[in-house]
Amino acid sequence: MQALVADIANHYGASRCHIVADLGREIGAADGVVNATQLGMLGFPGNPIPVAALKATHWAADVIYTPLQTEFLKAAAAKGARVLNGAGMCVHQARAAFRLFTGAEPDLARLMRTFERAVAARDAALA
């Protein structure tokens, strides 16, 4: 862990990364919270964020899109926080990959519609 902190500090400055002793206190002092772990993803149940630390003034984002509404996002919304699921991350990542592989600029609205249809079909199959 220390090596990762040192690497991030080397590239982005020491103020950008540090190991915290009390995650709840740090979250309470933050404007927002991002979950970029696999916890909450289908097959990896749970919520890595201490729910007690969440508050209505937070924004909360999760990069997970399977499912779109993770336990973390549900808990944040229940506290009144503004939430953002992983749909946009997935679609924009796909857009960038498409551009890289083909050299063509994909239609973002079409990508989002296709994503939404695929998620609806997936969710219906899981139900």
C-alpha positions as CSV (number, residue, x, y, z in Angstrom):
1,M,0.0,0.0,0.0
2,Q,2.8,2.4,0.8
3,A,4.4,1.8,-2.6
4,L,1.1,2.8,-4.3
5,V,0.8,6.0,-2.2
6,A,4.4,6.9,-3.0
7,D,3.8,6.3,-6.7
8,I,0.7,8.4,-6.8
9,A,2.4,11.1,-4.8
10,N,5.4,11.0,-7.2
11,H,3.1,11.6,-10.2
12,Y,0.4,13.9,-8.8
13,G,1.8,15.4,-5.6
14,A,1.8,14.3,-2.0
15,S,-1.5,16.0,-1.2
16,R,-3.3,13.8,-3.7
17,C,-3.0,10.5,-1.8
18,H,-2.7,9.3,1.7
19,I,-3.8,6.4,3.8
20,V,-6.5,7.3,6.3
21,A,-6.9,5.9,9.8
22,D,-10.6,6.7,10.1
23,L,-12.5,6.4,6.8
24,G,-15.8,7.6,8.3
25,R,-14.2,10.8,9.6
26,E,-12.6,11.5,6.2
27,I,-15.8,10.8,4.3
28,G,-17.7,13.1,6.7
29,A,-15.3,15.9,5.9
30,A,-15.5,15.4,2.1
31,D,-17.8,16.9,-0.4
32,G,-18.3,13.6,-2.2
33,V,-17.5,9.9,-2.3
34,V,-16.6,7.6,-5.2
35,N,-16.6,3.8,-5.0
36,A,-14.1,2.5,-7.6
37,T,-13.8,-1.0,-6.0
38,Q,-15.6,-4.2,-7.0
39,L,-17.6,-4.2,-3.8
40,G,-21.3,-3.9,-4.7
41,M,-20.9,-5.5,-8.2
42,L,-22.8,-8.6,-9.0
43,G,-21.0,-11.4,-7.4
44,F,-19.2,-9.1,-4.9
45,P,-21.9,-8.1,-2.5
46,G,-21.4,-5.3,0.0
47,N,-20.8,-1.7,0.5
48,P,-17.2,-0.5,1.2
49,I,-18.4,2.9,2.5
50,P,-19.5,3.4,6.1
51,V,-23.1,4.3,5.8
52,A,-23.1,6.4,9.0
53,A,-20.6,8.8,7.4
54,L,-22.9,9.6,4.4
55,K,-25.0,12.7,4.6
56,A,-27.4,14.7,2.5
57,T,-24.8,17.3,1.4
58,H,-22.6,14.6,-0.2
59,W,-22.5,13.6,-3.9
60,A,-21.9,9.9,-4.3
61,A,-20.7,8.1,-7.4
62,D,-20.1,4.4,-8.2
63,V,-18.3,3.2,-11.3
64,I,-20.2,-0.1,-11.1
65,Y,-23.0,-0.7,-13.7
66,T,-23.9,-4.3,-12.8
67,P,-26.1,-3.5,-11.0
68,L,-26.7,0.2,-11.7
69,Q,-28.1,0.8,-8.2
70,T,-25.5,-0.6,-5.7
71,E,-26.0,-0.8,-1.9
72,F,-23.6,2.2,-1.7
73,L,-25.8,4.3,-4.0
74,K,-29.0,3.2,-2.2
75,A,-27.6,4.1,1.1
76,A,-26.4,7.5,-0.1
77,A,-29.7,8.2,-1.7
78,A,-31.5,7.3,1.5
79,K,-29.4,9.9,3.3
80,G,-30.5,12.5,0.7
81,A,-27.2,12.6,-1.2
82,R,-27.0,13.2,-5.0
83,V,-26.0,9.9,-6.7
84,L,-24.5,9.0,-10.0
85,N,-24.3,5.3,-11.1
86,G,-21.7,3.8,-13.5
87,A,-23.7,4.1,-16.7
88,G,-21.9,7.2,-17.9
89,M,-18.5,5.8,-17.1
90,C,-19.3,2.6,-19.1
91,V,-20.7,4.5,-22.1
92,H,-17.9,7.1,-22.2
93,Q,-15.3,4.4,-21.8
94,A,-16.9,2.5,-24.7
95,R,-16.9,5.7,-26.7
96,A,-13.2,6.3,-26.2
97,A,-12.4,2.7,-27.0
98,F,-14.5,2.8,-30.2
99,R,-12.7,6.0,-31.3
100,L,-9.3,4.4,-30.5
101,F,-10.0,1.2,-32.4
102,T,-11.8,2.7,-35.4
103,G,-10.7,6.3,-35.7
104,A,-14.4,7.2,-36.0
105,E,-16.4,9.3,-33.6
106,P,-19.4,7.3,-32.3
107,D,-22.8,8.8,-31.6
108,L,-22.9,9.3,-27.8
109,A,-26.7,9.4,-27.6
110,R,-27.0,6.2,-29.6
111,L,-24.4,4.5,-27.4
112,M,-26.4,5.6,-24.3
113,R,-29.7,4.2,-25.8
114,T,-28.0,0.9,-26.6
115,F,-26.6,0.7,-23.1
116,E,-30.0,1.4,-21.6
117,R,-31.6,-1.3,-23.7
118,A,-28.9,-3.8,-22.9
119,V,-29.2,-3.1,-19.1
120,A,-33.0,-3.4,-19.3
121,A,-32.6,-6.8,-21.1
122,R,-30.0,-8.0,-18.6
123,D,-32.1,-6.9,-15.6
124,A,-35.1,-8.6,-17.0
125,A,-33.2,-11.9,-17.5
126,L,-31.9,-11.7,-13.9
127,A,-35.3,-11.2,-12.5
